[in-house]
Amino acid sequence: MEKKIPNNTITRDIKDLAAPTGNIYETAVILAQRANQIALAEKKELNKRLEEFRNERDTMEETFENKEQIDISKYFERQPKPSLVAISEFEDGELSFRFAKADGKTE
């Protein structure tokens, strides 16, 4: 079952968002890192799917006319933004994180 994530931003209470870490800045770093991971994974997936259509002899006109390629691109454009997915995962307790101690060791 796929989780329903809104495609637009919603207002959140910053205190609730910061509660798991105790610091909104640490929360922002965790969310940014997870969003970057998600974006990179989506980019790899998109490139993998579009690679099937790659042909050295394709002209620009042929590329724009390929309906399957356009459909794949539109599918990825309709996906929720990585930052919204990261926030949803964080709020649902699906992310695990740890903090580095001052001496360079992790907790």
C-alpha positions, 0 to 999 in steps of 0.5 A: 500500500502506497502512502498518501503524501500531499503534493503541496505544502501544509502548515506545521507546528515547528515545536511538534516538528522539532520535538524528536530532536529537541532542536529545529536546526537539527531537524532541518538538517535531518530533513534536508539530508533525507530529501537529498537521498530521495531526490538522488534515488528518483533521479537515478530511477528516471535516468534508468527509465529514460536510458531505454529510449536513448539512441545516438541517432535520435534528433531533437524532434524524435525525442520530443515526439516519443510519447512513452518518454513523455509519460515517464517524465510526467509521472516523475513530475507528479510525484511529491517533492522529496522534502515533503516525503522526508517530512512525512517520513519524519513525522511518522517515525520512519527515519532513524538518525543519530547525532555525532558527539563532540569528540567525533564519535556517534551516539 
